[in-house]
Amino acid sequence: MAGLAQSLSRRTAVALASTGLICTALAGLPGTADAAVGQTGPALFDDFNYTAHTDPLLSQHGWTLRSAPGGPGVPGARWKPQNISFATRSGNSIMNMRSGTTGTAAGTEQTEIYTEPKFHRGTYAARVRFTDRPVYGPDGDHMVQTFFSLSPQVVSTDPAYSELGFEYVPNGGFGIPASALLATSWETYSEEDPAQTVYISTQERRSFAGWHNLVATVDTQRINYYVDGRLFATHTEPYLPESSMTIRFSHWLIDLRGVRKPRAYDEQVDYVYFAKDRVLTPTQVQAAVADYRARRVAFEDTV
């Protein structure tokens, strides 16, 4: 856990310090999804059908609700498991991650939930609701709402380091002036020397408030990112993951803007799905999720 927290802290420091190094492409890259290889095999599915952050099924199902200090986010902020809640919306169980601030580090609360590192090639998918406006209080904070996977980093510029995923910044951040969705793949990074950081990020600058089906497929040649069935980005070597990774949802603040009034924002998750060593289309992902729900399977992990 400590190694993962340190990796996240270093990752954020580099992202903030080296925005000039980012390799950015327009969304909607050409190409098609890889051919599907079937829908049977090891998989993870979680419908987030839990009662509260204290539900013992969460840990039994391999989830950790973060409470340990450290990055990313505002130095001195607290990670609050109790700010992760569960409720039913339109017949589906939903996980809600509420993060916010009073304008001070001590008054900043962030949320994160993650698995053990056992995911590598295959199909990653989740249905996520991004938000632009706070639940209460003044707007304008540099929030980061995420769905991603991450491996521990043993040493600086570790060649085996792996990370990929989606980040939504409703009010901008990382040098971006307004709302944007990013798909980012990392080869490695260095806290000591940002020039050694190697990553690529595709971004689309507009509001993505609302529910979205997010899919990332990983094979030996490419990472394809899809948003609501549309190909959003394709990343190839040297950005392909080389190590097993955790699956994570994280909701945090980049910085403080000096407004001393309480405010909070929500990120919500409907489900998460992973198919090991299989590249599925977004349509096949939806079919797999529908099948789990038709069979009333709220959780399965055979990875």
Contacts in CASP RR format, 6 or more apart in sequence:
PFRMAT RR
TARGET T0000
AUTHOR 0000-0000-0000
METHOD contacts of the structure
MODEL  1
MAGLAQSLSRRTAVALASTGLICTALAGLPGTADAAVGQTGPALFDDFNY
TAHTDPLLSQHGWTLRSAPGGPGVPGARWKPQNISFATRSGNSIMNMRSG
TTGTAAGTEQTEIYTEPKFHRGTYAARVRFTDRPVYGPDGDHMVQTFFSL
SPQVVSTDPAYSELGFEYVPNGGFGIPASALLATSWETYSEEDPAQTVYI
STQERRSFAGWHNLVATVDTQRINYYVDGRLFATHTEPYLPESSMTIRFS
HWLIDLRGVRKPRAYDEQVDYVYFAKDRVLTPTQVQAAVADYRARRVAFE
DTV
1 64 0 8 1.000
1 68 0 8 1.000
2 68 0 8 1.000
3 152 0 8 1.000
3 153 0 8 1.000
4 114 0 8 1.000
4 150 0 8 1.000
4 152 0 8 1.000
4 246 0 8 1.000
5 66 0 8 1.000
5 68 0 8 1.000
5 69 0 8 1.000
5 70 0 8 1.000
5 71 0 8 1.000
6 70 0 8 1.000
6 153 0 8 1.000
7 150 0 8 1.000
7 151 0 8 1.000
7 152 0 8 1.000
7 153 0 8 1.000
7 161 0 8 1.000
8 70 0 8 1.000
8 71 0 8 1.000
8 72 0 8 1.000
8 150 0 8 1.000
9 70 0 8 1.000
9 71 0 8 1.000
9 72 0 8 1.000
10 153 0 8 1.000
10 156 0 8 1.000
10 189 0 8 1.000
10 191 0 8 1.000
11 72 0 8 1.000
11 150 0 8 1.000
11 163 0 8 1.000
11 186 0 8 1.000
11 189 0 8 1.000
12 71 0 8 1.000
12 72 0 8 1.000
12 73 0 8 1.000
12 254 0 8 1.000
13 191 0 8 1.000
14 189 0 8 1.000
14 190 0 8 1.000
14 191 0 8 1.000
14 194 0 8 1.000
14 197 0 8 1.000
15 174 0 8 1.000
16 174 0 8 1.000
16 254 0 8 1.000
17 194 0 8 1.000
18 194 0 8 1.000
18 195 0 8 1.000
18 197 0 8 1.000
19 174 0 8 1.000
19 175 0 8 1.000
21 194 0 8 1.000
21 195 0 8 1.000
21 197 0 8 1.000
22 199 0 8 1.000
22 200 0 8 1.000
22 201 0 8 1.000
23 199 0 8 1.000
23 200 0 8 1.000
23 201 0 8 1.000
24 200 0 8 1.000
24 201 0 8 1.000
24 202 0 8 1.000
24 203 0 8 1.000
25 200 0 8 1.000
25 202 0 8 1.000
25 233 0 8 1.000
26 202 0 8 1.000
26 204 0 8 1.000
27 181 0 8 1.000
27 202 0 8 1.000
27 203 0 8 1.000
27 204 0 8 1.000
27 227 0 8 1.000
27 232 0 8 1.000
27 233 0 8 1.000
28 230 0 8 1.000
28 231 0 8 1.000
28 232 0 8 1.000
28 233 0 8 1.000
29 202 0 8 1.000
29 231 0 8 1.000
29 232 0 8 1.000
29 233 0 8 1.000
29 234 0 8 1.000
31 231 0 8 1.000
31 234 0 8 1.000
32 231 0 8 1.000
33 217 0 8 1.000
33 224 0 8 1.000
33 226 0 8 1.000
33 231 0 8 1.000
33 279 0 8 1.000
33 281 0 8 1.000
33 282 0 8 1.000
34 217 0 8 1.000
34 219 0 8 1.000
34 222 0 8 1.000
34 224 0 8 1.000
34 279 0 8 1.000
35 279 0 8 1.000
36 278 0 8 1.000
36 279 0 8 1.000
36 280 0 8 1.000
36 281 0 8 1.000
36 284 0 8 1.000
37 278 0 8 1.000
37 279 0 8 1.000
37 280 0 8 1.000
38 278 0 8 1.000
38 280 0 8 1.000
38 284 0 8 1.000
39 275 0 8 1.000
39 278 0 8 1.000
39 280 0 8 1.000
39 284 0 8 1.000
39 287 0 8 1.000
39 288 0 8 1.000
41 275 0 8 1.000
41 276 0 8 1.000
41 278 0 8 1.000
41 302 0 8 1.000
42 275 0 8 1.000
42 276 0 8 1.000
42 277 0 8 1.000
42 302 0 8 1.000
42 303 0 8 1.000
43 273 0 8 1.000
43 274 0 8 1.000
43 275 0 8 1.000
43 276 0 8 1.000
43 288 0 8 1.000
43 300 0 8 1.000
43 301 0 8 1.000
43 302 0 8 1.000
43 303 0 8 1.000
44 115 0 8 1.000
44 119 0 8 1.000
44 247 0 8 1.000
44 272 0 8 1.000
44 273 0 8 1.000
44 274 0 8 1.000
44 300 0 8 1.000
44 301 0 8 1.000
44 302 0 8 1.000
44 303 0 8 1.000
45 271 0 8 1.000
45 272 0 8 1.000
45 273 0 8 1.000
45 274 0 8 1.000
45 288 0 8 1.000
45 289 0 8 1.000
45 292 0 8 1.000
45 297 0 8 1.000
45 299 0 8 1.000
45 300 0 8 1.000
45 301 0 8 1.000
46 61 0 8 1.000
46 271 0 8 1.000
46 272 0 8 1.000
46 273 0 8 1.000
46 298 0 8 1.000
46 299 0 8 1.000
46 301 0 8 1.000
47 92 0 8 1.000
47 93 0 8 1.000
47 270 0 8 1.000
47 271 0 8 1.000
47 292 0 8 1.000
47 293 0 8 1.000
47 297 0 8 1.000
47 298 0 8 1.000
47 299 0 8 1.000
48 86 0 8 1.000
48 93 0 8 1.000
48 94 0 8 1.000
48 95 0 8 1.000
48 269 0 8 1.000
48 270 0 8 1.000
48 271 0 8 1.000
48 272 0 8 1.000
49 86 0 8 1.000
49 93 0 8 1.000
49 298 0 8 1.000
49 299 0 8 1.000
50 57 0 8 1.000
50 58 0 8 1.000
50 86 0 8 1.000
50 93 0 8 1.000
50 95 0 8 1.000
51 86 0 8 1.000
52 85 0 8 1.000
52 86 0 8 1.000
53 65 0 8 1.000
53 81 0 8 1.000
53 82 0 8 1.000
53 83 0 8 1.000
53 84 0 8 1.000
53 85 0 8 1.000
55 86 0 8 1.000
57 299 0 8 1.000
58 65 0 8 1.000
61 299 0 8 1.000
61 301 0 8 1.000
62 115 0 8 1.000
62 116 0 8 1.000
62 301 0 8 1.000
63 113 0 8 1.000
63 114 0 8 1.000
63 115 0 8 1.000
64 113 0 8 1.000
64 114 0 8 1.000
64 115 0 8 1.000
65 81 0 8 1.000
65 84 0 8 1.000
65 112 0 8 1.000
65 113 0 8 1.000
66 79 0 8 1.000
66 81 0 8 1.000
66 111 0 8 1.000
66 112 0 8 1.000
66 113 0 8 1.000
66 114 0 8 1.000
67 79 0 8 1.000
67 80 0 8 1.000
67 81 0 8 1.000
68 79 0 8 1.000
69 76 0 8 1.000
69 78 0 8 1.000
69 79 0 8 1.000
70 76 0 8 1.000
70 79 0 8 1.000
71 252 0 8 1.000
72 144 0 8 1.000
72 250 0 8 1.000
72 252 0 8 1.000
73 110 0 8 1.000
73 144 0 8 1.000
73 252 0 8 1.000
73 253 0 8 1.000
73 254 0 8 1.000
73 255 0 8 1.000
74 101 0 8 1.000
74 105 0 8 1.000
74 108 0 8 1.000
74 110 0 8 1.000
74 252 0 8 1.000
74 253 0 8 1.000
74 254 0 8 1.000
74 255 0 8 1.000
74 256 0 8 1.000
75 105 0 8 1.000
76 105 0 8 1.000
76 106 0 8 1.000
76 108 0 8 1.000
77 101 0 8 1.000
77 105 0 8 1.000
77 107 0 8 1.000
77 108 0 8 1.000
77 109 0 8 1.000
77 110 0 8 1.000
77 252 0 8 1.000
77 253 0 8 1.000
78 107 0 8 1.000
78 108 0 8 1.000
78 109 0 8 1.000
78 110 0 8 1.000
79 109 0 8 1.000
79 110 0 8 1.000
79 111 0 8 1.000
79 112 0 8 1.000
80 109 0 8 1.000
80 110 0 8 1.000
80 111 0 8 1.000
81 111 0 8 1.000
83 97 0 8 1.000
83 98 0 8 1.000
83 99 0 8 1.000
83 109 0 8 1.000
83 111 0 8 1.000
84 95 0 8 1.000
84 96 0 8 1.000
84 97 0 8 1.000
84 98 0 8 1.000
84 111 0 8 1.000
84 113 0 8 1.000
85 95 0 8 1.000
85 96 0 8 1.000
85 98 0 8 1.000
86 93 0 8 1.000
86 94 0 8 1.000
86 95 0 8 1.000
86 96 0 8 1.000
87 93 0 8 1.000
87 94 0 8 1.000
87 96 0 8 1.000
88 94 0 8 1.000
92 270 0 8 1.000
92 271 0 8 1.000
93 298 0 8 1.000
94 268 0 8 1.000
94 269 0 8 1.000
94 270 0 8 1.000
95 113 0 8 1.000
95 249 0 8 1.000
95 268 0 8 1.000
95 269 0 8 1.000
96 266 0 8 1.000
96 267 0 8 1.000
96 268 0 8 1.000
97 111 0 8 1.000
97 112 0 8 1.000
97 113 0 8 1.000
97 249 0 8 1.000
97 251 0 8 1.000
97 266 0 8 1.000
97 267 0 8 1.000
97 268 0 8 1.000
97 269 0 8 1.000
98 109 0 8 1.000
98 111 0 8 1.000
98 135 0 8 1.000
98 251 0 8 1.000
98 264 0 8 1.000
98 265 0 8 1.000
98 266 0 8 1.000
99 109 0 8 1.000
99 110 0 8 1.000
99 111 0 8 1.000
99 143 0 8 1.000
99 251 0 8 1.000
99 252 0 8 1.000
99 253 0 8 1.000
99 264 0 8 1.000
99 265 0 8 1.000
99 267 0 8 1.000
100 108 0 8 1.000
100 109 0 8 1.000
100 110 0 8 1.000
100 134 0 8 1.000
100 141 0 8 1.000
100 143 0 8 1.000
100 253 0 8 1.000
100 262 0 8 1.000
100 263 0 8 1.000
100 264 0 8 1.000
100 265 0 8 1.000
101 107 0 8 1.000
101 108 0 8 1.000
101 109 0 8 1.000
101 141 0 8 1.000
101 253 0 8 1.000
101 256 0 8 1.000
101 262 0 8 1.000
101 263 0 8 1.000
102 108 0 8 1.000
102 260 0 8 1.000
102 261 0 8 1.000
102 262 0 8 1.000
103 256 0 8 1.000
103 257 0 8 1.000
103 258 0 8 1.000
103 259 0 8 1.000
103 260 0 8 1.000
103 261 0 8 1.000
104 256 0 8 1.000
104 260 0 8 1.000
105 256 0 8 1.000
108 253 0 8 1.000
108 256 0 8 1.000
109 264 0 8 1.000
110 250 0 8 1.000
110 251 0 8 1.000
110 252 0 8 1.000
110 253 0 8 1.000
111 250 0 8 1.000
111 251 0 8 1.000
111 252 0 8 1.000
111 267 0 8 1.000
112 248 0 8 1.000
112 249 0 8 1.000
112 250 0 8 1.000
112 251 0 8 1.000
112 252 0 8 1.000
113 248 0 8 1.000
113 249 0 8 1.000
113 250 0 8 1.000
114 246 0 8 1.000
114 247 0 8 1.000
114 248 0 8 1.000
114 249 0 8 1.000
114 250 0 8 1.000
115 246 0 8 1.000
115 247 0 8 1.000
115 248 0 8 1.000
116 246 0 8 1.000
117 150 0 8 1.000
117 151 0 8 1.000
117 152 0 8 1.000
117 243 0 8 1.000
117 244 0 8 1.000
117 245 0 8 1.000
117 246 0 8 1.000
118 244 0 8 1.000
118 303 0 8 1.000
119 149 0 8 1.000
119 244 0 8 1.000
119 245 0 8 1.000
119 246 0 8 1.000
119 247 0 8 1.000
119 274 0 8 1.000
119 276 0 8 1.000
119 303 0 8 1.000
120 218 0 8 1.000
120 241 0 8 1.000
120 243 0 8 1.000
120 244 0 8 1.000
120 245 0 8 1.000
120 276 0 8 1.000
121 218 0 8 1.000
121 219 0 8 1.000
121 220 0 8 1.000
121 241 0 8 1.000
121 276 0 8 1.000
121 277 0 8 1.000
122 217 0 8 1.000
122 218 0 8 1.000
122 219 0 8 1.000
122 274 0 8 1.000
122 275 0 8 1.000
122 276 0 8 1.000
122 277 0 8 1.000
122 278 0 8 1.000
122 279 0 8 1.000
123 215 0 8 1.000
123 216 0 8 1.000
123 217 0 8 1.000
123 218 0 8 1.000
123 273 0 8 1.000
123 274 0 8 1.000
123 275 0 8 1.000
123 278 0 8 1.000
123 279 0 8 1.000
123 280 0 8 1.000
123 285 0 8 1.000
124 147 0 8 1.000
124 149 0 8 1.000
124 165 0 8 1.000
124 215 0 8 1.000
124 216 0 8 1.000
124 217 0 8 1.000
124 218 0 8 1.000
124 247 0 8 1.000
124 273 0 8 1.000
124 274 0 8 1.000
125 213 0 8 1.000
125 214 0 8 1.000
125 215 0 8 1.000
125 216 0 8 1.000
125 272 0 8 1.000
125 273 0 8 1.000
125 274 0 8 1.000
125 280 0 8 1.000
125 282 0 8 1.000
125 285 0 8 1.000
125 289 0 8 1.000
126 147 0 8 1.000
126 214 0 8 1.000
126 249 0 8 1.000
126 269 0 8 1.000
126 270 0 8 1.000
126 271 0 8 1.000
126 272 0 8 1.000
126 273 0 8 1.000
127 211 0 8 1.000
127 212 0 8 1.000
127 213 0 8 1.000
127 214 0 8 1.000
127 269 0 8 1.000
127 270 0 8 1.000
127 271 0 8 1.000
128 145 0 8 1.000
128 147 0 8 1.000
128 166 0 8 1.000
128 211 0 8 1.000
128 212 0 8 1.000
128 214 0 8 1.000
128 249 0 8 1.000
128 267 0 8 1.000
128 268 0 8 1.000
128 269 0 8 1.000
128 270 0 8 1.000
129 210 0 8 1.000
129 211 0 8 1.000
129 212 0 8 1.000
129 266 0 8 1.000
129 267 0 8 1.000
129 268 0 8 1.000
129 269 0 8 1.000
129 270 0 8 1.000
130 145 0 8 1.000
130 168 0 8 1.000
130 170 0 8 1.000
130 181 0 8 1.000
130 208 0 8 1.000
130 209 0 8 1.000
130 210 0 8 1.000
130 212 0 8 1.000
130 267 0 8 1.000
131 145 0 8 1.000
131 170 0 8 1.000
131 209 0 8 1.000
131 210 0 8 1.000
131 265 0 8 1.000
131 266 0 8 1.000
131 267 0 8 1.000
131 268 0 8 1.000
132 139 0 8 1.000
132 170 0 8 1.000
132 171 0 8 1.000
132 179 0 8 1.000
132 207 0 8 1.000
132 209 0 8 1.000
133 139 0 8 1.000
133 170 0 8 1.000
133 209 0 8 1.000
133 265 0 8 1.000
134 141 0 8 1.000
134 263 0 8 1.000
134 264 0 8 1.000
134 265 0 8 1.000
135 263 0 8 1.000
135 264 0 8 1.000
135 265 0 8 1.000
135 266 0 8 1.000
136 262 0 8 1.000
136 263 0 8 1.000
136 264 0 8 1.000
137 261 0 8 1.000
137 262 0 8 1.000
137 263 0 8 1.000
137 264 0 8 1.000
138 259 0 8 1.000
138 261 0 8 1.000
138 263 0 8 1.000
139 171 0 8 1.000
139 263 0 8 1.000
140 171 0 8 1.000
140 257 0 8 1.000
141 171 0 8 1.000
141 253 0 8 1.000
141 257 0 8 1.000
141 263 0 8 1.000
141 265 0 8 1.000
142 169 0 8 1.000
142 171 0 8 1.000
142 172 0 8 1.000
142 173 0 8 1.000
142 253 0 8 1.000
142 254 0 8 1.000
142 255 0 8 1.000
142 257 0 8 1.000
143 169 0 8 1.000
143 170 0 8 1.000
143 171 0 8 1.000
143 251 0 8 1.000
143 252 0 8 1.000
143 253 0 8 1.000
143 254 0 8 1.000
143 265 0 8 1.000
144 167 0 8 1.000
144 168 0 8 1.000
144 169 0 8 1.000
144 173 0 8 1.000
144 250 0 8 1.000
144 251 0 8 1.000
144 252 0 8 1.000
144 253 0 8 1.000
144 254 0 8 1.000
145 167 0 8 1.000
145 168 0 8 1.000
145 169 0 8 1.000
145 170 0 8 1.000
145 251 0 8 1.000
145 265 0 8 1.000
145 267 0 8 1.000
146 165 0 8 1.000
146 166 0 8 1.000
146 167 0 8 1.000
146 168 0 8 1.000
146 248 0 8 1.000
146 249 0 8 1.000
146 250 0 8 1.000
146 251 0 8 1.000
146 267 0 8 1.000
147 165 0 8 1.000
147 166 0 8 1.000
147 214 0 8 1.000
147 248 0 8 1.000
147 249 0 8 1.000
147 269 0 8 1.000
147 272 0 8 1.000
148 163 0 8 1.000
148 164 0 8 1.000
148 165 0 8 1.000
148 166 0 8 1.000
148 167 0 8 1.000
148 184 0 8 1.000
148 248 0 8 1.000
148 250 0 8 1.000
149 162 0 8 1.000
149 163 0 8 1.000
149 164 0 8 1.000
149 165 0 8 1.000
149 216 0 8 1.000
149 241 0 8 1.000
149 245 0 8 1.000
149 246 0 8 1.000
149 247 0 8 1.000
149 248 0 8 1.000
150 162 0 8 1.000
150 163 0 8 1.000
150 245 0 8 1.000
150 246 0 8 1.000
150 248 0 8 1.000
151 160 0 8 1.000
151 161 0 8 1.000
151 162 0 8 1.000
151 163 0 8 1.000
151 241 0 8 1.000
151 243 0 8 1.000
151 244 0 8 1.000
151 245 0 8 1.000
151 246 0 8 1.000
152 243 0 8 1.000
153 161 0 8 1.000
153 188 0 8 1.000
153 189 0 8 1.000
154 160 0 8 1.000
156 189 0 8 1.000
156 190 0 8 1.000
156 191 0 8 1.000
156 192 0 8 1.000
156 193 0 8 1.000
156 196 0 8 1.000
157 188 0 8 1.000
157 189 0 8 1.000
157 190 0 8 1.000
157 193 0 8 1.000
157 196 0 8 1.000
158 188 0 8 1.000
159 187 0 8 1.000
159 188 0 8 1.000
159 242 0 8 1.000
160 242 0 8 1.000
160 243 0 8 1.000
161 186 0 8 1.000
161 187 0 8 1.000
161 188 0 8 1.000
161 189 0 8 1.000
161 242 0 8 1.000
161 243 0 8 1.000
162 186 0 8 1.000
162 241 0 8 1.000
162 242 0 8 1.000
162 243 0 8 1.000
162 245 0 8 1.000
163 184 0 8 1.000
163 185 0 8 1.000
163 186 0 8 1.000
163 199 0 8 1.000
163 241 0 8 1.000
163 245 0 8 1.000
164 183 0 8 1.000
164 184 0 8 1.000
164 185 0 8 1.000
164 186 0 8 1.000
164 216 0 8 1.000
164 218 0 8 1.000
164 223 0 8 1.000
164 235 0 8 1.000
164 239 0 8 1.000
164 241 0 8 1.000
164 245 0 8 1.000
165 183 0 8 1.000
165 184 0 8 1.000
165 185 0 8 1.000
165 216 0 8 1.000
165 225 0 8 1.000
166 181 0 8 1.000
166 182 0 8 1.000
166 183 0 8 1.000
166 214 0 8 1.000
166 216 0 8 1.000
166 225 0 8 1.000
166 227 0 8 1.000
167 181 0 8 1.000
167 182 0 8 1.000
167 184 0 8 1.000
168 179 0 8 1.000
168 180 0 8 1.000
168 181 0 8 1.000
168 182 0 8 1.000
168 208 0 8 1.000
169 176 0 8 1.000
169 179 0 8 1.000
169 180 0 8 1.000
169 182 0 8 1.000
169 254 0 8 1.000
170 179 0 8 1.000
170 207 0 8 1.000
170 209 0 8 1.000
170 265 0 8 1.000
171 178 0 8 1.000
171 179 0 8 1.000
172 178 0 8 1.000
172 179 0 8 1.000
172 180 0 8 1.000
173 254 0 8 1.000
174 182 0 8 1.000
174 254 0 8 1.000
176 203 0 8 1.000
176 205 0 8 1.000
178 205 0 8 1.000
179 205 0 8 1.000
179 206 0 8 1.000
179 207 0 8 1.000
179 208 0 8 1.000
179 209 0 8 1.000
180 203 0 8 1.000
180 204 0 8 1.000
180 205 0 8 1.000
180 206 0 8 1.000
181 203 0 8 1.000
181 204 0 8 1.000
181 208 0 8 1.000
181 227 0 8 1.000
181 232 0 8 1.000
182 201 0 8 1.000
182 202 0 8 1.000
182 203 0 8 1.000
183 201 0 8 1.000
183 202 0 8 1.000
183 203 0 8 1.000
183 216 0 8 1.000
183 225 0 8 1.000
183 232 0 8 1.000
183 233 0 8 1.000
183 235 0 8 1.000
184 199 0 8 1.000
184 200 0 8 1.000
184 201 0 8 1.000
184 202 0 8 1.000
185 199 0 8 1.000
185 200 0 8 1.000
185 201 0 8 1.000
185 223 0 8 1.000
185 235 0 8 1.000
185 239 0 8 1.000
185 240 0 8 1.000
185 241 0 8 1.000
186 198 0 8 1.000
186 199 0 8 1.000
186 239 0 8 1.000
187 198 0 8 1.000
187 199 0 8 1.000
187 238 0 8 1.000
187 239 0 8 1.000
188 196 0 8 1.000
188 197 0 8 1.000
188 198 0 8 1.000
189 196 0 8 1.000
189 197 0 8 1.000
189 198 0 8 1.000
189 199 0 8 1.000
190 196 0 8 1.000
190 197 0 8 1.000
198 238 0 8 1.000
198 239 0 8 1.000
199 239 0 8 1.000
200 235 0 8 1.000
200 239 0 8 1.000
202 225 0 8 1.000
202 232 0 8 1.000
202 233 0 8 1.000
202 235 0 8 1.000
204 232 0 8 1.000
208 227 0 8 1.000
211 270 0 8 1.000
212 227 0 8 1.000
212 228 0 8 1.000
213 226 0 8 1.000
213 227 0 8 1.000
213 228 0 8 1.000
213 229 0 8 1.000
213 282 0 8 1.000
213 285 0 8 1.000
213 286 0 8 1.000
214 225 0 8 1.000
214 226 0 8 1.000
214 227 0 8 1.000
215 225 0 8 1.000
215 226 0 8 1.000
215 229 0 8 1.000
215 280 0 8 1.000
215 282 0 8 1.000
215 285 0 8 1.000
216 223 0 8 1.000
216 224 0 8 1.000
216 225 0 8 1.000
216 226 0 8 1.000
217 223 0 8 1.000
217 224 0 8 1.000
217 226 0 8 1.000
217 279 0 8 1.000
217 280 0 8 1.000
218 240 0 8 1.000
218 241 0 8 1.000
218 279 0 8 1.000
219 279 0 8 1.000
220 240 0 8 1.000
221 236 0 8 1.000
221 240 0 8 1.000
222 234 0 8 1.000
222 235 0 8 1.000
222 236 0 8 1.000
222 240 0 8 1.000
223 233 0 8 1.000
223 234 0 8 1.000
223 235 0 8 1.000
223 236 0 8 1.000
223 239 0 8 1.000
223 240 0 8 1.000
223 241 0 8 1.000
224 231 0 8 1.000
224 233 0 8 1.000
224 234 0 8 1.000
224 279 0 8 1.000
225 231 0 8 1.000
225 232 0 8 1.000
225 233 0 8 1.000
225 234 0 8 1.000
225 235 0 8 1.000
226 232 0 8 1.000
226 282 0 8 1.000
228 282 0 8 1.000
229 282 0 8 1.000
229 283 0 8 1.000
247 272 0 8 1.000
247 274 0 8 1.000
249 267 0 8 1.000
249 269 0 8 1.000
249 272 0 8 1.000
251 265 0 8 1.000
251 267 0 8 1.000
271 289 0 8 1.000
273 285 0 8 1.000
273 288 0 8 1.000
273 289 0 8 1.000
274 303 0 8 1.000
275 285 0 8 1.000
275 288 0 8 1.000
276 303 0 8 1.000
280 288 0 8 1.000
292 298 0 8 1.000
292 300 0 8 1.000
END
